[in-house]
Amino acid sequence: MRLSASGLAAVRGGRTIFADRSFAVASGEILALTGPNGSGKTTMLRVVAGLLPPAAGAVTLDGKDDVAQAAHFLGYLDALKPALTVLENLDFWRRIFRSPGLPPLDALDRVGLADLADLPAGILSAGQKRRVAIARLLVSHRPVWLLDEPTTALDSEAERMLGALIAEHLKAGGIVLAATHRPLPVAASATLSLGRAA
C-alpha cells in the first residue's frame, strides 16, 4: 500500500496555505508533518482526507484517488456528543464507518477507559476525551490514520498507550500521517516540513 501526494496546493480564504508539496508513504511508515502554527499542517491532513479540495495536485492510495474511504481523520476536536455515553459515542462511529474493528468496549479497554463506558462524554476530562477519540480509530478498521496533534491533552502514560497503538497499526501494514509540534511517541519514518507562516 502506498499513499502519495503530488504537487499539492491549498488555498483558504483566498490565501495560499502551501503549494507544490509532494510525498509518498508506504505500509508500515509514519510521516510527520511539522511547521509553525498557520503553516498548513491541519489543512494538509484535511486535503488528504478529502475534507478540503486541493487547489492543485492530487492524492492517491495505490494509484486511486478515493483516499477518504480508507482513512481515519483524528482532528484537534474530539468529535464526541456530550449527552451520549462514552460507549454510545463509539458505537455511533462504528456504525457510521461500517468497517469492522474492535467492539467499542474492547476499544475503550485498550485506551484504559472501560470503567467509564456508561458516563456521559460531556463530563470527561480533556485527556479522557482525547483517549475516547483515539479509541474511535480502533472500532473501525481503516489503513490510513491522519492524526492532528495526537498527543494533545495526553499525560505520559496515555502517550505511551498511543505509541503502542500506532506501532501495532504500522506493524499490521497501516500508514500514519501525523501533524505535530512535539516528538511523536513512535519515531517518524520521514518528515515533511511545511514552511513559515505568512
Secondary structure, DSSP 4 states (H G I P E B T S, - for coil): -EEEEEEEEEEETTEEEEEEEEEEEETT-EEEEE-STTSSHHHHHHHHHTSS--SEEEEEETTBS--GGGEEEE-SS----TTSBHHHHHHHHHHHH-SB-S-HHHHHHHTT-GGGTTSBGGGS-HHHHHHHHHHHHHHB--SEEEEESTTTT--HHHHHHHHHHHHHHHHTT-EEEEE-SS--SS--SEEEE-----
